[in-house]
């Protein structure tokens, strides 16, 4: 059953004399039920078409109507509707393959019916998972979106599935607790009613319990159901901040804002919008971006700017808008804009596409109300447009410098223990002293190279082996000393140190 608001919105669209309505959804039956409810209030007949049956009137008071003769083919169906000249609602399911440049006849017939609306009052409703109308039909159409379940409806879905499991397993109840339930409801947000029910069934039916570990896996299932392919990638493994050496200032900043960002009630404080991390390559900016999601226990989405760009005018901005909309559906989440300067340069070599992309992103960041936390990383600050880095775009600009000695010790310990090597067996102080000017990535590679040497010599990894690899390494701070010095000089005046 559609909600009263949903019924009223669709009713208004039909009464407003829109000849073509478009409903993009996978919930075909729910859309048809909603249309029938509205049609009864409007006292209008409803006809439905799909390729396997043709056109027929929908059931009324239990009466079943057979398909009309010779209406299975799309063009013949539309010709029949046009000839009928009968006021009513005509629902065409999965009609999208028969519209457009390659199907001029059906496209023209749809246009004819729409242009005759003032005379015949025939409303065409197209239902499909995805519909792209040609320009000649866009001006005659309006879109209608089925509402997604709110928190109260999601809780009702969970309880119904739990009750159903209880009926099938007499004497048993689904095991969970209030905290897990609240997290499950939050993680189901953005799914349709049918998809949410299926996810809940998958959680319950294996062991009759909903656990915290299973709730974490719901985000992965939600990502797959939402079909977030292309420009937005779900990062399945988010690092905890225990895996990030140093960055104490950044860690404290994030911890102070975690509760406000995740709060579902009005705290009286502005919800944090995001941070920009700039610094030397390999200094841990990407790892820090992943760790924000791990620290706040929310999904991490990575926006791939390369996948957004399209040679057709306006398509790149449309792709970006759709990607940003998906981040709202997956919220609360972290949206990671990696190496943002490569995706939003402001040169005129691309016909102004990058400038329009920048405008689209800035508008979204300004107007977005959903809990989407932006984490942008950049290596080359000079390539960033000034509109992006001015105060107010991001909550804070952090400069991630090369790690100091205590942080280098911690980074060595992390990467050694990550590879099943106890930090107690190594002189971490000496290793830290020997890697002045090394980035976290360069320290990791020294450990990896030492392990290869130990494997070749068929011996245990030692401090001396790692030192030997360090002596052969020219760190980026030496190779690009001038550039790093300029970056530090810029950051001293304009950014907060993350370390």
C-alpha positions as CSV (number, residue, x, y, z in Angstrom):
1,X,0.0,0.0,0.0
2,X,1.3,3.5,-0.8
3,X,1.4,6.1,1.9
4,X,-1.2,8.9,1.9
5,X,1.5,11.4,0.9
6,X,2.7,9.1,-1.9
7,X,-0.9,8.7,-3.2
8,X,-1.6,12.4,-3.0
9,X,1.6,13.3,-4.9
10,X,0.8,10.9,-7.7
11,X,-2.8,12.1,-7.8
12,X,-1.7,15.7,-8.2
13,X,0.6,14.8,-11.1
14,X,-2.2,13.0,-12.9
15,X,-4.7,15.8,-12.2
16,X,-2.2,18.4,-13.4
17,X,-2.7,17.1,-16.9
18,X,0.8,15.6,-17.4
19,X,0.4,13.3,-20.4
20,X,3.5,11.1,-19.7
21,X,4.7,10.1,-16.2
22,X,7.9,8.2,-15.6
23,X,8.5,5.9,-12.6
24,X,12.0,4.4,-12.4
25,X,11.9,1.5,-10.0
26,X,12.6,-2.2,-9.5
27,X,9.3,-2.4,-7.4
28,X,7.0,-2.8,-10.4
29,X,4.1,-4.4,-8.4
30,X,4.2,-1.8,-5.7
31,X,4.1,1.0,-8.4
32,X,1.1,-0.7,-10.1
33,X,-0.7,-1.1,-6.7
34,X,-0.1,2.6,-6.0
35,X,-1.5,3.6,-9.5
36,X,-4.6,1.5,-8.9
37,X,-5.2,3.2,-5.5
38,X,-5.0,6.6,-7.1
39,X,-7.1,5.6,-10.1
40,X,-9.9,4.5,-7.8
41,X,-9.9,7.9,-6.2
42,X,-9.9,9.6,-9.6
43,X,-12.6,7.2,-10.9
44,X,-10.5,6.4,-13.9
45,X,-9.9,3.0,-15.6
46,X,-6.4,1.6,-15.7
47,X,-4.9,-0.4,-18.6
48,X,-1.6,-2.2,-18.4
49,X,0.9,-3.5,-21.0
50,X,3.9,-5.7,-21.1
51,X,5.5,-7.6,-23.9
52,X,4.4,-11.1,-23.0
53,X,0.7,-10.3,-22.8
54,X,-0.1,-7.1,-24.5
55,X,-2.6,-4.5,-23.3
56,X,-5.4,-5.4,-20.9
57,X,-7.5,-3.6,-18.4
58,X,-6.5,-4.2,-14.8
59,X,-8.9,-6.1,-12.5
60,X,-11.8,-4.3,-11.0
61,X,-13.7,-5.8,-8.0
62,X,-12.3,-9.2,-8.7
63,X,-13.2,-9.2,-12.4
64,X,-10.4,-10.5,-14.6
65,X,-9.9,-8.9,-18.1
66,X,-8.2,-10.8,-21.0
67,X,-5.5,-9.1,-23.1
68,X,-6.9,-7.1,-26.0
69,X,-6.3,-8.8,-29.4
70,X,-3.2,-7.9,-31.4
71,X,-1.6,-5.5,-28.8
72,X,1.5,-7.4,-27.8
73,X,3.8,-5.5,-30.2
74,X,4.7,-2.0,-28.8
75,X,3.6,0.0,-31.9
76,X,0.3,-1.9,-32.3
77,X,-0.4,-1.3,-28.6
78,X,0.1,2.5,-28.9
79,X,-2.0,2.6,-32.1
80,X,-4.8,0.8,-30.2
81,X,-4.6,3.3,-27.3
82,X,-4.6,6.2,-29.8
83,X,-7.7,4.8,-31.6
84,X,-9.5,4.1,-28.3
85,X,-9.6,7.8,-27.4
86,X,-10.7,6.7,-24.0
87,X,-10.0,8.7,-20.9
88,X,-7.8,6.6,-18.5
89,X,-4.4,5.7,-17.2
90,X,-2.2,3.4,-19.4
91,X,0.7,1.7,-17.7
92,X,3.5,0.5,-19.9
93,X,6.0,-1.8,-18.2
94,X,9.5,-2.1,-19.4
95,X,8.8,0.0,-22.5
96,X,12.2,1.6,-22.5
97,X,13.8,-0.6,-25.2
98,X,11.2,0.7,-27.7
99,X,11.7,4.4,-27.2
100,X,14.3,6.6,-28.9
101,X,16.3,7.2,-32.1
102,X,16.2,3.6,-33.1
103,X,12.4,3.3,-32.7
104,X,11.0,6.4,-34.4
105,X,7.5,4.8,-34.9
106,X,6.8,4.1,-31.2
107,X,8.4,7.4,-30.2
108,X,6.2,9.3,-32.5
109,X,3.1,7.4,-31.4
110,X,3.8,8.3,-27.8
111,X,4.2,11.9,-28.8
112,X,0.9,11.9,-30.7
113,X,-1.0,10.5,-27.7
114,X,0.6,13.1,-25.4
115,X,-0.2,16.0,-27.8
116,X,-3.8,14.8,-27.9
117,X,-4.1,14.9,-24.1
118,X,-6.4,17.9,-24.1
119,X,-8.9,16.0,-26.3
120,X,-8.6,12.4,-25.0
121,X,-7.2,12.7,-21.4
122,X,-5.0,9.6,-21.7
123,X,-2.2,9.5,-19.2
124,X,0.7,7.2,-20.1
125,X,2.8,5.9,-17.2
126,X,6.1,4.3,-18.0
127,X,7.5,1.9,-15.4
128,X,11.0,0.5,-15.7
129,X,14.3,0.1,-13.8
130,X,15.7,2.8,-16.0
131,X,14.2,5.1,-18.7
132,X,16.0,7.6,-20.9
133,X,13.5,9.7,-22.9
134,X,14.5,11.5,-26.1
135,X,14.2,15.2,-26.1
136,X,10.9,15.3,-28.0
137,X,9.2,13.4,-25.1
138,X,11.1,15.0,-22.1
139,X,9.1,18.2,-22.5
140,X,5.9,16.3,-22.2
141,X,6.8,14.2,-19.2
142,X,7.3,14.3,-15.5
143,X,9.1,12.0,-13.1
144,X,7.6,10.3,-10.1
145,X,9.7,8.6,-7.4
146,X,8.5,5.9,-5.1
147,X,9.3,6.8,-1.5
148,X,11.8,4.7,0.4
149,X,10.9,3.3,3.9
150,X,11.7,5.6,6.8
151,X,13.1,4.3,10.1
152,X,9.7,3.4,11.6
153,X,8.8,1.4,8.5
154,X,12.2,-0.3,8.5
155,X,11.7,-1.3,12.1
156,X,8.3,-2.7,11.2
157,X,9.9,-4.8,8.4
158,X,12.5,-6.2,10.7
159,X,9.8,-7.2,13.3
160,X,7.6,-8.8,10.7
161,X,10.5,-10.9,9.4
162,X,11.4,-11.8,13.0
163,X,7.8,-12.8,13.7
164,X,7.6,-14.9,10.5
165,X,10.8,-16.7,11.5
166,X,9.3,-17.3,15.0
167,X,6.2,-18.9,13.4
168,X,8.4,-21.3,11.4
169,X,10.5,-22.0,14.5
170,X,8.0,-22.5,17.4
171,X,9.2,-21.6,20.8
172,X,12.1,-19.6,19.6
173,X,12.7,-15.8,19.2
174,X,15.2,-13.9,17.1
175,X,18.1,-12.9,19.3
176,X,19.4,-9.3,19.1
177,X,19.5,-6.2,21.2
178,X,18.3,-2.6,20.9
179,X,21.7,-1.2,20.0
180,X,22.1,-3.7,17.1
181,X,18.6,-3.0,16.0
182,X,19.2,0.7,15.7
183,X,22.4,0.1,13.7
184,X,20.6,-2.3,11.4
185,X,17.8,0.2,10.8
186,X,20.5,2.8,9.9
187,X,22.3,0.5,7.6
188,X,19.1,-0.5,5.8
189,X,18.3,3.1,4.9
190,X,18.2,3.7,1.2
191,X,16.9,0.2,0.3
192,X,13.4,-0.5,-1.0
193,X,11.0,-2.3,1.2
194,X,11.5,-5.6,-0.8
195,X,15.3,-5.4,-0.7
196,X,15.3,-4.5,3.0
197,X,13.1,-7.5,3.8
198,X,15.3,-9.8,1.8
199,X,18.5,-8.6,3.6
200,X,16.8,-9.0,7.0
201,X,15.7,-12.6,6.0
202,X,19.3,-13.4,5.1
203,X,20.5,-12.2,8.5
204,X,17.9,-14.1,10.5
205,X,17.3,-17.4,8.8
206,X,20.8,-18.9,9.2
207,X,21.0,-18.8,13.0
208,X,17.9,-16.9,14.3
209,X,20.1,-14.0,15.5
210,X,21.0,-10.5,14.3
211,X,24.6,-9.7,15.6
212,X,26.8,-6.7,15.3
213,X,29.1,-8.4,12.9
214,X,26.2,-9.2,10.6
215,X,25.0,-5.7,10.7
216,X,28.4,-4.5,9.5
217,X,28.0,-6.8,6.5
218,X,24.6,-5.1,5.6
219,X,26.5,-2.1,4.1
220,X,28.2,-4.4,1.6
221,X,24.8,-6.0,0.7
222,X,23.3,-2.5,0.5
223,X,26.0,-1.4,-1.9
224,X,25.4,-4.3,-4.2
225,X,21.6,-3.9,-4.2
226,X,22.0,-0.2,-5.0
227,X,24.2,-1.1,-7.9
228,X,26.8,1.5,-7.2
229,X,29.0,0.6,-10.1
230,X,31.1,2.9,-12.1
231,X,32.3,6.1,-10.5
232,X,31.6,5.2,-6.8
233,X,33.5,2.3,-5.3
234,X,32.7,0.7,-1.9
235,X,35.9,0.2,0.1
236,X,35.4,-3.1,1.8
237,X,38.3,-2.8,4.2
238,X,38.6,0.4,6.2
239,X,41.6,0.8,8.4
240,X,41.3,1.6,12.1
241,X,43.3,4.6,13.3
242,X,45.5,2.1,15.2
243,X,47.0,1.4,11.8
244,X,48.0,5.0,11.2
245,X,51.2,6.1,12.9
246,X,51.2,9.7,14.2
247,X,48.5,12.2,13.1
248,X,47.5,12.8,16.7
249,X,46.1,16.2,16.0
250,X,43.8,14.8,13.2
251,X,42.7,11.9,15.4
252,X,41.7,14.2,18.2
253,X,39.8,16.5,15.8
254,X,37.8,13.6,14.5
255,X,37.1,12.1,17.9
256,X,35.6,15.4,19.1
257,X,33.2,15.5,16.1
258,X,32.2,11.9,15.9
259,X,29.1,12.0,18.1
260,X,27.8,15.2,16.4
261,X,28.2,13.7,12.9
262,X,26.5,10.4,13.9
263,X,23.7,11.9,16.0
264,X,20.2,11.3,14.7
265,X,18.8,14.2,16.8
266,X,19.5,17.9,16.7
267,X,22.5,18.7,18.8
268,X,22.5,22.4,18.2
269,X,25.8,22.1,16.5
270,X,26.6,22.1,12.8
271,X,27.2,18.6,11.4
272,X,30.9,18.3,10.2
273,X,31.1,18.5,6.4
274,X,34.6,17.2,5.7
275,X,38.3,17.7,5.7
276,X,41.0,18.3,3.0
277,X,44.2,16.4,3.6
278,X,47.3,17.6,1.7
279,X,50.8,16.6,2.0
280,X,53.8,14.7,0.6
281,X,53.1,11.5,-1.5
282,X,53.2,8.4,0.7
283,X,52.7,10.3,4.0
284,X,49.5,8.4,4.8
285,X,46.7,10.6,3.5
286,X,44.9,7.8,1.8
287,X,45.2,5.6,4.9
288,X,43.9,8.4,7.1
289,X,40.9,8.7,4.8
290,X,40.1,5.0,5.2
291,X,40.7,5.2,8.9
292,X,38.0,8.0,9.3
293,X,35.4,5.5,8.2
294,X,36.9,2.8,10.4
295,X,37.0,5.1,13.4
296,X,33.4,6.2,13.0
297,X,32.2,2.7,11.9
298,X,30.4,3.9,8.7
299,X,30.8,2.9,5.1
300,X,33.6,4.4,3.0
301,X,32.9,5.3,-0.7
302,X,35.7,6.3,-3.0
303,X,34.7,8.7,-5.9
304,X,36.7,7.9,-9.1
305,X,36.8,11.1,-11.1
306,X,38.2,9.3,-14.1
307,X,35.1,7.3,-14.5
308,X,32.9,10.4,-14.4
309,X,34.2,12.1,-17.5
310,X,32.2,11.7,-20.7
311,X,32.8,13.2,-24.1
312,X,29.2,14.3,-24.5
313,X,28.3,17.8,-23.2
314,X,26.7,17.8,-19.8
315,X,27.1,14.0,-19.2
316,X,30.1,14.4,-16.9
317,X,28.2,16.7,-14.6
318,X,25.2,14.4,-14.7
319,X,27.5,11.4,-13.7
320,X,28.8,13.4,-10.8
321,X,25.3,14.4,-9.6
322,X,24.3,10.8,-9.7
323,X,27.4,9.7,-7.8
324,X,26.8,12.3,-5.1
325,X,23.1,11.3,-4.9
326,X,24.2,7.7,-4.2
327,X,26.4,8.9,-1.4
328,X,23.3,10.4,0.2
329,X,21.5,7.1,-0.1
330,X,24.4,5.3,1.5
331,X,24.7,7.9,4.3
332,X,25.9,8.1,7.0
333,X,29.1,7.5,5.1
334,X,32.5,8.9,4.3
335,X,33.0,10.0,0.6
336,X,36.7,9.9,-0.3
337,X,37.9,12.2,-3.1
338,X,41.3,10.8,-3.8
339,X,43.9,13.1,-5.5
340,X,41.1,15.6,-6.0
341,X,43.4,18.0,-7.9
342,X,43.5,15.6,-10.8
343,X,39.7,15.5,-11.2
344,X,39.0,19.2,-10.7
345,X,41.6,21.2,-12.5
346,X,40.4,24.5,-13.8
347,X,42.1,24.7,-17.1
348,X,40.2,25.6,-20.3
349,X,41.6,22.6,-22.2
350,X,38.4,20.5,-21.7
351,X,35.8,23.0,-22.9
352,X,34.9,24.1,-19.4
353,X,33.9,20.6,-18.2
354,X,36.1,20.6,-15.1
355,X,34.8,24.0,-14.1
356,X,31.3,22.8,-14.3
357,X,32.2,19.7,-12.4
358,X,33.7,21.9,-9.7
359,X,30.5,24.0,-9.5
360,X,28.4,20.8,-9.2
361,X,30.5,19.5,-6.3
362,X,30.6,22.9,-4.5
363,X,26.8,23.3,-4.8
364,X,26.3,19.8,-3.4
365,X,28.6,20.4,-0.5
366,X,26.8,23.7,0.3
367,X,23.2,22.3,0.1
368,X,23.6,18.7,1.2
369,X,21.8,17.9,4.4
370,X,22.5,14.1,4.6
371,X,25.3,12.9,6.8
372,X,28.0,12.6,4.1
373,X,31.5,13.4,5.4
374,X,33.9,14.4,2.6
375,X,37.6,13.5,2.9
376,X,39.6,14.9,0.0
377,X,43.3,14.1,-0.5
378,X,45.7,16.2,-2.5
379,X,49.4,16.1,-3.4
380,X,49.8,19.3,-5.4
381,X,48.2,22.2,-3.7
382,X,49.0,24.6,-6.5
383,X,46.7,22.6,-8.8
384,X,43.7,23.1,-6.5
385,X,41.1,25.7,-7.5
386,X,40.9,28.5,-4.9
387,X,37.1,28.1,-4.7
388,X,37.7,24.7,-3.2
389,X,40.2,25.5,-0.5
390,X,38.7,28.7,0.9
391,X,37.3,28.7,4.4
392,X,33.8,27.2,4.6
393,X,34.1,24.5,1.9
394,X,35.8,22.0,4.3
395,X,35.7,22.2,8.0
396,X,39.5,22.1,8.2
397,X,42.6,21.8,6.0
398,X,45.1,19.4,7.4
399,X,48.8,19.2,6.3
400,X,50.2,15.7,6.6
401,X,53.9,16.1,6.9
402,X,56.6,13.5,6.9
403,X,56.4,11.5,10.2
404,X,58.7,12.5,13.1
405,X,60.9,10.0,15.0
406,X,58.2,8.8,17.5
407,X,55.7,8.3,14.6
408,X,58.3,6.5,12.5
409,X,58.9,4.1,15.4
410,X,55.1,3.4,15.5
411,X,55.0,3.0,11.7
412,X,57.8,0.4,11.8
413,X,56.0,-1.5,14.6
414,X,52.7,-1.5,12.7
415,X,54.1,-2.8,9.5
416,X,56.3,-5.4,11.2
417,X,53.4,-6.8,13.2
418,X,51.2,-6.6,10.2
419,X,53.6,-9.1,8.7
420,X,53.8,-11.3,11.8
421,X,57.1,-9.8,13.0
422,X,57.2,-8.8,16.7
423,X,58.3,-5.2,17.2
424,X,60.2,-6.3,20.3
425,X,62.7,-8.1,18.2
426,X,63.9,-5.0,16.4
427,X,65.7,-1.8,17.4
428,X,62.8,0.6,16.5
429,X,64.7,3.6,17.9
430,X,67.6,3.0,15.6
431,X,65.4,2.3,12.6
432,X,63.5,5.6,13.3
433,X,66.7,7.6,13.5
434,X,67.9,6.1,10.2
435,X,64.8,7.1,8.3
436,X,64.8,10.9,8.8
437,X,62.8,12.3,5.9
438,X,61.1,9.0,5.0
439,X,57.4,8.8,4.4
440,X,55.2,6.1,5.8
441,X,55.0,4.4,2.4
442,X,58.9,4.4,2.2
443,X,59.2,2.9,5.7
444,X,56.7,0.1,4.7
445,X,58.7,-0.6,1.6
446,X,61.9,-0.9,3.6
447,X,60.2,-3.5,5.8
448,X,59.0,-5.4,2.7
449,X,62.4,-5.3,1.0
450,X,64.0,-6.6,4.2
451,X,61.6,-9.5,4.3
452,X,62.5,-10.4,0.7
453,X,66.2,-10.3,1.6
454,X,65.5,-12.6,4.7
455,X,63.6,-15.0,2.5
456,X,66.4,-15.2,0.0
457,X,69.0,-15.8,2.7
458,X,66.7,-18.3,4.4
459,X,67.1,-16.4,7.7
460,X,65.0,-14.4,10.1
461,X,64.4,-10.7,9.4
462,X,66.7,-8.5,11.5
463,X,67.3,-4.8,12.2
464,X,70.5,-4.9,10.1
465,X,68.6,-6.2,7.1
466,X,66.1,-3.4,7.2
467,X,69.0,-0.8,7.7
468,X,70.7,-2.2,4.6
469,X,67.6,-1.5,2.6
470,X,67.2,1.9,4.1
471,X,70.8,2.9,3.0
472,X,69.9,2.0,-0.6
473,X,66.8,4.2,-0.6
474,X,66.6,7.8,-1.7
475,X,63.5,9.2,0.0
476,X,61.1,11.5,-1.8
477,X,62.1,14.3,0.6
478,X,65.6,14.3,-1.1
479,X,64.4,13.7,-4.6
480,X,61.8,16.4,-4.5
481,X,63.3,18.6,-1.8
482,X,62.4,22.0,-3.4
483,X,58.7,21.0,-4.0
484,X,58.3,19.7,-0.5
485,X,59.8,22.8,1.0
486,X,57.4,25.0,-1.0
487,X,54.4,22.8,0.2
488,X,55.5,23.2,3.8
489,X,55.8,26.9,3.4
490,X,52.3,27.1,2.0
491,X,50.8,24.9,4.7
492,X,52.5,26.8,7.6
493,X,50.2,29.8,6.8
494,X,47.0,28.1,5.7
495,X,46.6,24.6,7.2
496,X,46.6,22.7,10.5
497,X,49.3,20.1,11.1
498,X,47.8,16.6,11.3
499,X,50.9,15.2,13.0
